[in-house]
Amino acid sequence: MQVLRLLPLVLASLALASQTPLTAPDAERVVDVSKEPWTSKYGSQEDLGYSGPLSFSHMPYSRCLDDANARFDIAILGFPFDTTVSYRPGARFGPYGIRSGSRRQRPDGWTLAWGQSPTELGASLIDCGDVPLSAYDNLKALDQMEAAYTTLLGRPVASAAKATRITSRSASLALDGVPHPAIVTLGGDHTITLPILRSLSKFYGKVSVIHFDSHFDTGKSGNETGKYERITHGSYFTVAYEEGHMTNRSVHGGIRQKMRDHLQLRHDEDVGFEVISAEDIDDYGLDNVVSAIRARVGDTPVYLTLDIDVIDPAFAPATGTPEAGGWSVREMKRILRGLTGLNFVGADLVEVAPAYDNADVTSIAAADLVHDFLAMIQMEAPPPKHNGPFLMKGKAEL
């Protein structure tokens, strides 16, 4: 009786022993992707403009703060922070919005304006993701931004010291004579520039700032205010200057804010800035605006920060403090081309608040400007004018 009970188990064991697996175990199986149905018929798995993980312009993506093996010459880094704004919040979604606006772009995107793509210029590009910042403690968030930026700025570059314009320039400007990566930061409200300047000064000493904005952002920090209130997106430059991170050769472009009185201009000068108003582009011309900026910063290490509200709200409505009468996107792009070749050590684009956008126009404009940054900070001189019907071989320029 006991034998009969065991008989089904014995038969099952014999059956299993006689079976041959259809495929080898996973550990021993070698897959030839080229012979699989998808690849053999359609090729590699490419992301479309509207598909795939969200990185800037479909760049390689890594959480660089966690990945010590990530190597780059230029990094995209997000600072999702907006708790020091004075009017409309929402710029914490700026890094997401700018990346979303970049989905139709590629880092190898070639344009008539530049005559090259950012990747053709040789630098290794990567999107390092967003830094997780406190939404409740501003001082902690500022320290987190400085720590993150300093970490990545201290990483070894991907290219040799003189392999690209960006690495050779960095080595010549750095206090330690070592090349450091360039970081293009996506804000976030404009306060993020303060921890960036704190970090940059550790590597380069004082830097000159090219600041495109409709507002000065040099409001008096005020010793009478609390430690949390002292630093806002309207006072961070004053704090940076007081702390010794900036030269007295900085310059604003696009200013058109309403002020309390003329004394605000004097304070702005005390913080080291020269002012180019929004109207100056009409009165003196775009080329003169570019020349004035270049003359102001000279051969000093330069940090460029662009508040999207420098653009007229007709073109870029999604921002916290819009001001009428700004520059067009095309004018801004033309100015950026004219500044190529300066000693750029980094750049940011801030104050994009996607909740106020229409058809993503602000995010698209911001992403396009960041694409220009990637070429601007690599090239040795402004690109030549487009050789179309207005520039003819052997003839004078019309």
Buried (B, 14 or more C-beta within 10 A) or exposed (E): EEEEEEEEEEEEEEEEEEEEEEEEEEEEEEEEEEEEEEEEEEEEEEEEEEEEEEBBBBBEBBEBBEEEEBBBBBBBBBBBBBBBBBEBBBBBBBBBBBBBBBBBBBBEBEBEBBBBBBBBBBBBBBBBBBBEBBEEEBEEBBBBBBEBBBBBBBBEBBBEBEBBBBBBBBBEBBEEEBBBBBBBBBBBBBBBBBBBBBBBBBBBBBBBBBBBBBBBBBBBBEEEEEEEEBBBBBBBBBBBBEEEBBBEBBBBBBBBBEEEEEEBBEBBEEBBBBBBBBEBBEEBEBEEBBEBBBEBBEEBBBBBBBBBBBBBBEBBBBBBBBBEEBBBBEBBBBBBBBBBBBBBBBBBBBBBBBEBBEEBBBBBBBBBBBBBBBBBBBBEEBBEEEEEEEEEEEEEEE
